[in-house]
């Protein structure tokens, strides 16, 4: 994971969390990922959209 862009790290981390617990609160996951990977508000918005798109595909 070293050397990857923080947004990519955050996406992977959220995906891993959802694999462990598919019922996890996605808003809380994005909030924690934003703090953990020092993301900008635009990055956090991207994560919300990413999760929304994933939910539509299921």
Steps between C-alpha positions, in 0.01 A plus 500: 500500500796730545530743211132474401288813484307555824165476318593156366604393848168627637296313235687179577461548875124561467462199271686286756276629781188418299629151428537444874161658580267560206254681728752759614388864504644640178485862619712409802741307280548798268545730799761272655678446168510877447676548832719190474631589152484882539259546210354825373124564498504433123662162563235417759230594247663264251486219757128560556438486123719187471294325768173612341608360162604171659160472669321552166698220336390242759 
